[in-house]
Amino acid sequence: MIRTLSSASSLDEISVSYDVPVVDPTSVPKVLYGHRTSLDSLCDPEWSQESRVLVLYTGGTIGMVRNDRGKLAPIPRELETNIRRYPHMHDDSYATKRFGCNGNTPLVLPDCKEKRRVAYWVYEYEPLLDSSNMTMDDWIRIAKDIRGVYEMFDGFVVLHGTDTLAYTASALSFMLENLGKPVVITGSQIPIFETRSDGRDNFIGSVIMAGSYNIPEVTVFFNNKLYRGNRTTKVSTGRLQAFDSPNMPPLAIAGISIQGEVVVLVLRDATKRGVILVNTTQCMHGAVDTIYETGEALVSAGVIAGLDMTPEAALTKLSYVLAKSDWDYDTKKRMMMRNLRGEMTVVGQEDEGENQELDVVSAISRALQLSSSDDVERIRDLLVPTLFFTAVSNCDIKRLEEIFSNGAEVNLLDVSGWSALHMAACDGIAEVVTWLLQHGASVHVRDKQGQTPLKIAVENDHHKVVELLVQTGAHLTESPLRLGEVLVSAAAADNVERLKSYHIAGADLSCADPCGRTALHAACTVGSEECVRFLLEAGVPTTTRDRTDLTPAMCAQVNNHDHLARLIDEQEE
Ligand SMILES: NC(=O)C[C@H](N)C(=O)O
């Protein structure tokens, strides 16, 4: 089982930092824009059968080919063409049967016994880069590209050269604020086309991670291991185990610390001038420590202890923090000391007082006369999920806090694939939903029917909850045609509350069903004045004609609801 400590816990919508403006759709690269225009097919409800992954191919050895002189260089459009030929990377017969044979047929991974098949698209950068030639602008481009098509995919894979991969991973972890979907970065030491290559396993593993697991953060997948992105560092230019995450379990091993040679007085001047200095270790294992005189002297000179952050994470975190123009100097310093995305281990006040044993665990352990801590641990693992779901349905926030501090996984699923957020969204308790979102619950988790918490909240007309979920980046996944159908049936049932739910969830209320009928046609047909008034206030078009060439006003007249036809006329005037 894959466990993750979610790092996204804000109620804001996903955004990209480093001073990047809100993404302008016209700036989305052509191929991505192409996907945008085929949004309909991507959002088709049938699609819940597969998860969707976008592979952003930026360059690196993984897609390079040896030239006549034996030198490696990337060749445009070579990667996807080759992948289509590898049966273990693309199931052509499944893809053709499901999606037909057109220019936009996705690649599909063969059945890996995961929940759903994973369909994926490769978006190739131009030019393809050796990562040692990448700059901060390239990090920004990747972040913007992900933001631009964020709602259309369940996860993202970034194919990247290994030389600066850890820097990009750290940078993206800070830049992609409130990330709710997996972003997996990978590459290889040997090109994917060569007989012996780590590239194929890294590629397939990353696509599976991005498509089948709910790990909403920036990670690095390499040599069969998934690392937190901002914890990784490149450790070898030649070995297939090119990356490591020395200070993050399960690889963290206590070791000796490093002492730096510094001239403290030079440093004190700098911090007085408002320069932010961070002390990090180059060592693989361990953290900078103030038990040494030199370390203590650095702290007294105003240098921030970077604890066990990798130099890659420290550099990119600094760039991120410095670019935050709305933070003053003290806030920036405080943020550098705080664990923002799981990039460093902060022990101390945050942990104090937590981890008190749950009363019920203690009681059962006593009743069973358990003496070993392993046995108590097992009882806790068994009980915590049940207690957690019970606290959610009882809306018991105090209990939720207590269970959470005892290790409850906030995105845990029950047998029907429901998370605690699905449950709270169904009950419509905004307080619990807010608590879950603040503690890292993902709004993108789907149950076995492919339903998100947002869909559940909409279907139960919990408007406040719908609003909270949308603010956190949730979005509807139905195609416009399917939306047309549900809106028409809501209006036909005189259900204005449902129309409001869809409206708050961001649905376009003018969507038509397969007969060309809109919610306004249906409301006029059945004579629902409340629905007609609501739709007109929402500004839906009034002149749309259905397949039988009727406008909503004509439907009202045919069914003897002349007053509704008049309402529409007044609106048109
Ligand atoms: N293995 C690699 O990908 C190294 C290559 N020079 C790069 O970083 O792009």
Residues whose N, C-alpha, C, O or C-beta is under 5 A from the ligand:
A	BS01	LIG	G60 T61 I62 L129 D130 S131 S132 H160 G161 T162 D163 T164 G187 S188 Q189
